[in-house]
Amino acid sequence: ANYNAFSSVFKIIGKTMERNCLLIHHGLTTRGSEDRFCGFTDPPLSSQGQTQMMELRDSLIEKHQALPSVWYVSDRRRSLESFEILTAGSATPVVRICERLREINFGDFENLTWNELPLDFQQHYEQSISQPLELTFPSGESFKNLCDRVSNLFLEVLSYTEDDSSIGIVGHQGSLRVLTLLHENAPPSEFFKAVGSHSEAKWIKLDSNKIAKWRRKYLVREDKL
């Protein structure tokens, strides 16, 4: 990955842009009850997951929370189906389907349970909890790459100065945790403390200056070591 690949538009503007963002974790999938590693794998929502998203939609309506008119949605089926249920019956929003919002690619361990992982990788994973930038899944993706693609995506999003409206984001536990780190300006070591649940919704504010500084501190610096 090119960790210096900041948005060219952002460089030209040279000022902070902020957007209020509604984070939505997709509903439970047909693999969820088995607690399997599900990253780039593309299962649909389960009937329970569909119900979760309908309940979330009803809850937001009851609270008189207007949904954003601009959405960024992971291209995985479980996120797309969650978005469709959540926005059913509402005014047609602007939707941008984003591969960079995918869950981390678990590689050789896609669809396995924790107990099915090799013992040496279980130990590697547990050791990486305090230093997740060292975590890489064989034939899959590194945690550093997950952070890079998600943070770089939102540097680009925040560079669109012609639109300062709030945005909705439908993604996965991993990609949404990264956005929470960016919002809180928290180190990568906090990643595993920000555990969310399916169909969870929360508002955060993303700040282009904070994201750029976070990348320089954790991604660019680490890449130069």
Number of C-alpha atoms within 10 A of each C-alpha: 9 11 18 13 10 16 17 11 14 21 10 9 11 11 10 14 19 18 18 16 21 18 23 27 26 32 30 24 22 16 17 17 9 11 11 16 19 22 22 18 17 15 16 20 24 17 12 14 22 22 17 22 27 18 15 19 19 13 12 14 12 9 8 9 10 9 19 17 16 18 21 21 25 24 20 23 16 25 26 19 19 27 26 11 17 24 17 11 8 10 9 10 13 11 15 13 15 18 16 21 25 25 22 24 23 21 19 12 21 16 18 15 13 14 9 11 12 11 11 8 16 14 10 15 17 12 13 16 17 14 16 20 19 14 18 21 18 13 11 15 17 20 20 20 18 20 25 22 18 22 25 19 17 21 23 15 19 23 23 12 13 7 11 13 13 17 20 22 26 29 29 28 20 24 22 23 23 23 23 21 20 27 18 14 15 13 15 23 14 18 19 13 10 13 11 15 13 17 24 15 17 10 14 15 16 22 19 25 17 18 22 19 14 20 21 15 12 16 20 17 11 13 13 7 5
